[in-house]
Amino acid sequence: MPTYDFLCNSCNQRFDVFMTFDEYGKKTVTCAHCGSRDVRRLMTKVRIAKSEESRMDSMADEFSGFEGLENDPRTMGKMMRKMGKEMGEEVPPEFDEVVDRLEAGQSPEDIESSMPDLGGGEDS
């Protein structure tokens, strides 16, 4: 069921209302705080779901001109941060640390040598 955001013109409080698509525009909305009917709907951000393929294509387009990326840790960090956001999945805390260090200009080799457990627990 969709959630609609409203603002009360009487008490100036924000609140949301759950209602079906059929109810929208027909159901009387009253302020959850003061009970007033003098309310207006707020327009909120729209989130568009992208397929994994679409997200990968978007990243490939954005970073297509970065030949020699391995020699530019700041750009590599920027790309990795964007990739982490685009994937929409939870990343481990180490990911943020590595990206922060890359963006600060630290080389991947230095980061790897100072974080020996970064390899993902592969057996030797």
MODELLER restraints for C-alpha pairs under 7 A, 6 or more apart:
rsr = mdl.restraints
at = mdl.atoms
rsr.add(forms.Gaussian(group=physical.xy_distance, feature=features.Distance(at['CA:1:A'], at['CA:18:A']), mean=6.33, stdev=0.5))
rsr.add(forms.Gaussian(group=physical.xy_distance, feature=features.Distance(at['CA:1:A'], at['CA:19:A']), mean=6.04, stdev=0.5))
rsr.add(forms.Gaussian(group=physical.xy_distance, feature=features.Distance(at['CA:1:A'], at['CA:20:A']), mean=5.50, stdev=0.5))
rsr.add(forms.Gaussian(group=physical.xy_distance, feature=features.Distance(at['CA:2:A'], at['CA:18:A']), mean=5.80, stdev=0.5))
rsr.add(forms.Gaussian(group=physical.xy_distance, feature=features.Distance(at['CA:2:A'], at['CA:19:A']), mean=6.03, stdev=0.5))
rsr.add(forms.Gaussian(group=physical.xy_distance, feature=features.Distance(at['CA:2:A'], at['CA:20:A']), mean=6.32, stdev=0.5))
rsr.add(forms.Gaussian(group=physical.xy_distance, feature=features.Distance(at['CA:3:A'], at['CA:16:A']), mean=6.29, stdev=0.5))
rsr.add(forms.Gaussian(group=physical.xy_distance, feature=features.Distance(at['CA:3:A'], at['CA:17:A']), mean=5.54, stdev=0.5))
rsr.add(forms.Gaussian(group=physical.xy_distance, feature=features.Distance(at['CA:3:A'], at['CA:18:A']), mean=4.53, stdev=0.5))
rsr.add(forms.Gaussian(group=physical.xy_distance, feature=features.Distance(at['CA:3:A'], at['CA:19:A']), mean=6.64, stdev=0.5))
rsr.add(forms.Gaussian(group=physical.xy_distance, feature=features.Distance(at['CA:4:A'], at['CA:16:A']), mean=5.39, stdev=0.5))
rsr.add(forms.Gaussian(group=physical.xy_distance, feature=features.Distance(at['CA:4:A'], at['CA:17:A']), mean=5.26, stdev=0.5))
rsr.add(forms.Gaussian(group=physical.xy_distance, feature=features.Distance(at['CA:4:A'], at['CA:18:A']), mean=6.38, stdev=0.5))
rsr.add(forms.Gaussian(group=physical.xy_distance, feature=features.Distance(at['CA:5:A'], at['CA:15:A']), mean=5.91, stdev=0.5))
rsr.add(forms.Gaussian(group=physical.xy_distance, feature=features.Distance(at['CA:5:A'], at['CA:16:A']), mean=4.32, stdev=0.5))
rsr.add(forms.Gaussian(group=physical.xy_distance, feature=features.Distance(at['CA:5:A'], at['CA:17:A']), mean=6.50, stdev=0.5))
rsr.add(forms.Gaussian(group=physical.xy_distance, feature=features.Distance(at['CA:5:A'], at['CA:41:A']), mean=5.88, stdev=0.5))
rsr.add(forms.Gaussian(group=physical.xy_distance, feature=features.Distance(at['CA:5:A'], at['CA:42:A']), mean=5.37, stdev=0.5))
rsr.add(forms.Gaussian(group=physical.xy_distance, feature=features.Distance(at['CA:6:A'], at['CA:14:A']), mean=5.71, stdev=0.5))
rsr.add(forms.Gaussian(group=physical.xy_distance, feature=features.Distance(at['CA:6:A'], at['CA:15:A']), mean=5.40, stdev=0.5))
rsr.add(forms.Gaussian(group=physical.xy_distance, feature=features.Distance(at['CA:6:A'], at['CA:16:A']), mean=5.76, stdev=0.5))
rsr.add(forms.Gaussian(group=physical.xy_distance, feature=features.Distance(at['CA:6:A'], at['CA:39:A']), mean=6.54, stdev=0.5))
rsr.add(forms.Gaussian(group=physical.xy_distance, feature=features.Distance(at['CA:6:A'], at['CA:40:A']), mean=5.52, stdev=0.5))
rsr.add(forms.Gaussian(group=physical.xy_distance, feature=features.Distance(at['CA:6:A'], at['CA:41:A']), mean=4.27, stdev=0.5))
rsr.add(forms.Gaussian(group=physical.xy_distance, feature=features.Distance(at['CA:6:A'], at['CA:42:A']), mean=5.16, stdev=0.5))
rsr.add(forms.Gaussian(group=physical.xy_distance, feature=features.Distance(at['CA:7:A'], at['CA:13:A']), mean=5.70, stdev=0.5))
rsr.add(forms.Gaussian(group=physical.xy_distance, feature=features.Distance(at['CA:7:A'], at['CA:14:A']), mean=4.48, stdev=0.5))
rsr.add(forms.Gaussian(group=physical.xy_distance, feature=features.Distance(at['CA:7:A'], at['CA:15:A']), mean=6.40, stdev=0.5))
rsr.add(forms.Gaussian(group=physical.xy_distance, feature=features.Distance(at['CA:7:A'], at['CA:39:A']), mean=5.64, stdev=0.5))
rsr.add(forms.Gaussian(group=physical.xy_distance, feature=features.Distance(at['CA:7:A'], at['CA:40:A']), mean=5.48, stdev=0.5))
rsr.add(forms.Gaussian(group=physical.xy_distance, feature=features.Distance(at['CA:7:A'], at['CA:41:A']), mean=6.34, stdev=0.5))
rsr.add(forms.Gaussian(group=physical.xy_distance, feature=features.Distance(at['CA:7:A'], at['CA:42:A']), mean=6.58, stdev=0.5))
rsr.add(forms.Gaussian(group=physical.xy_distance, feature=features.Distance(at['CA:8:A'], at['CA:14:A']), mean=6.45, stdev=0.5))
rsr.add(forms.Gaussian(group=physical.xy_distance, feature=features.Distance(at['CA:8:A'], at['CA:31:A']), mean=5.91, stdev=0.5))
rsr.add(forms.Gaussian(group=physical.xy_distance, feature=features.Distance(at['CA:8:A'], at['CA:38:A']), mean=6.16, stdev=0.5))
rsr.add(forms.Gaussian(group=physical.xy_distance, feature=features.Distance(at['CA:8:A'], at['CA:39:A']), mean=4.35, stdev=0.5))
rsr.add(forms.Gaussian(group=physical.xy_distance, feature=features.Distance(at['CA:8:A'], at['CA:40:A']), mean=6.53, stdev=0.5))
rsr.add(forms.Gaussian(group=physical.xy_distance, feature=features.Distance(at['CA:9:A'], at['CA:38:A']), mean=5.58, stdev=0.5))
rsr.add(forms.Gaussian(group=physical.xy_distance, feature=features.Distance(at['CA:9:A'], at['CA:39:A']), mean=5.41, stdev=0.5))
rsr.add(forms.Gaussian(group=physical.xy_distance, feature=features.Distance(at['CA:10:A'], at['CA:36:A']), mean=6.71, stdev=0.5))
rsr.add(forms.Gaussian(group=physical.xy_distance, feature=features.Distance(at['CA:10:A'], at['CA:38:A']), mean=6.43, stdev=0.5))
rsr.add(forms.Gaussian(group=physical.xy_distance, feature=features.Distance(at['CA:11:A'], at['CA:34:A']), mean=6.90, stdev=0.5))
rsr.add(forms.Gaussian(group=physical.xy_distance, feature=features.Distance(at['CA:15:A'], at['CA:32:A']), mean=6.50, stdev=0.5))
rsr.add(forms.Gaussian(group=physical.xy_distance, feature=features.Distance(at['CA:29:A'], at['CA:37:A']), mean=6.28, stdev=0.5))
rsr.add(forms.Gaussian(group=physical.xy_distance, feature=features.Distance(at['CA:30:A'], at['CA:36:A']), mean=5.39, stdev=0.5))
rsr.add(forms.Gaussian(group=physical.xy_distance, feature=features.Distance(at['CA:30:A'], at['CA:37:A']), mean=4.53, stdev=0.5))
rsr.add(forms.Gaussian(group=physical.xy_distance, feature=features.Distance(at['CA:30:A'], at['CA:39:A']), mean=6.96, stdev=0.5))
rsr.add(forms.Gaussian(group=physical.xy_distance, feature=features.Distance(at['CA:31:A'], at['CA:37:A']), mean=6.37, stdev=0.5))
rsr.add(forms.Gaussian(group=physical.xy_distance, feature=features.Distance(at['CA:31:A'], at['CA:39:A']), mean=6.79, stdev=0.5))
rsr.add(forms.Gaussian(group=physical.xy_distance, feature=features.Distance(at['CA:55:A'], at['CA:86:A']), mean=6.10, stdev=0.5))
rsr.add(forms.Gaussian(group=physical.xy_distance, feature=features.Distance(at['CA:59:A'], at['CA:83:A']), mean=7.00, stdev=0.5))
rsr.add(forms.Gaussian(group=physical.xy_distance, feature=features.Distance(at['CA:69:A'], at['CA:75:A']), mean=6.84, stdev=0.5))
rsr.add(forms.Gaussian(group=physical.xy_distance, feature=features.Distance(at['CA:69:A'], at['CA:76:A']), mean=5.96, stdev=0.5))
rsr.add(forms.Gaussian(group=physical.xy_distance, feature=features.Distance(at['CA:70:A'], at['CA:76:A']), mean=6.96, stdev=0.5))
rsr.add(forms.Gaussian(group=physical.xy_distance, feature=features.Distance(at['CA:73:A'], at['CA:102:A']), mean=4.91, stdev=0.5))
rsr.add(forms.Gaussian(group=physical.xy_distance, feature=features.Distance(at['CA:73:A'], at['CA:103:A']), mean=6.41, stdev=0.5))
rsr.add(forms.Gaussian(group=physical.xy_distance, feature=features.Distance(at['CA:73:A'], at['CA:105:A']), mean=5.42, stdev=0.5))
rsr.add(forms.Gaussian(group=physical.xy_distance, feature=features.Distance(at['CA:73:A'], at['CA:106:A']), mean=6.42, stdev=0.5))
rsr.add(forms.Gaussian(group=physical.xy_distance, feature=features.Distance(at['CA:73:A'], at['CA:107:A']), mean=5.79, stdev=0.5))
rsr.add(forms.Gaussian(group=physical.xy_distance, feature=features.Distance(at['CA:73:A'], at['CA:108:A']), mean=6.97, stdev=0.5))
rsr.add(forms.Gaussian(group=physical.xy_distance, feature=features.Distance(at['CA:74:A'], at['CA:102:A']), mean=5.31, stdev=0.5))
rsr.add(forms.Gaussian(group=physical.xy_distance, feature=features.Distance(at['CA:74:A'], at['CA:103:A']), mean=4.12, stdev=0.5))
rsr.add(forms.Gaussian(group=physical.xy_distance, feature=features.Distance(at['CA:74:A'], at['CA:104:A']), mean=6.45, stdev=0.5))
rsr.add(forms.Gaussian(group=physical.xy_distance, feature=features.Distance(at['CA:74:A'], at['CA:105:A']), mean=5.30, stdev=0.5))
rsr.add(forms.Gaussian(group=physical.xy_distance, feature=features.Distance(at['CA:76:A'], at['CA:102:A']), mean=6.85, stdev=0.5))
rsr.add(forms.Gaussian(group=physical.xy_distance, feature=features.Distance(at['CA:77:A'], at['CA:99:A']), mean=4.80, stdev=0.5))
rsr.add(forms.Gaussian(group=physical.xy_distance, feature=features.Distance(at['CA:77:A'], at['CA:102:A']), mean=4.83, stdev=0.5))
rsr.add(forms.Gaussian(group=physical.xy_distance, feature=features.Distance(at['CA:77:A'], at['CA:103:A']), mean=4.94, stdev=0.5))
rsr.add(forms.Gaussian(group=physical.xy_distance, feature=features.Distance(at['CA:78:A'], at['CA:103:A']), mean=6.61, stdev=0.5))
rsr.add(forms.Gaussian(group=physical.xy_distance, feature=features.Distance(at['CA:80:A'], at['CA:99:A']), mean=6.63, stdev=0.5))
rsr.add(forms.Gaussian(group=physical.xy_distance, feature=features.Distance(at['CA:81:A'], at['CA:99:A']), mean=6.47, stdev=0.5))
rsr.add(forms.Gaussian(group=physical.xy_distance, feature=features.Distance(at['CA:98:A'], at['CA:111:A']), mean=6.95, stdev=0.5))
rsr.add(forms.Gaussian(group=physical.xy_distance, feature=features.Distance(at['CA:112:A'], at['CA:118:A']), mean=6.88, stdev=0.5))
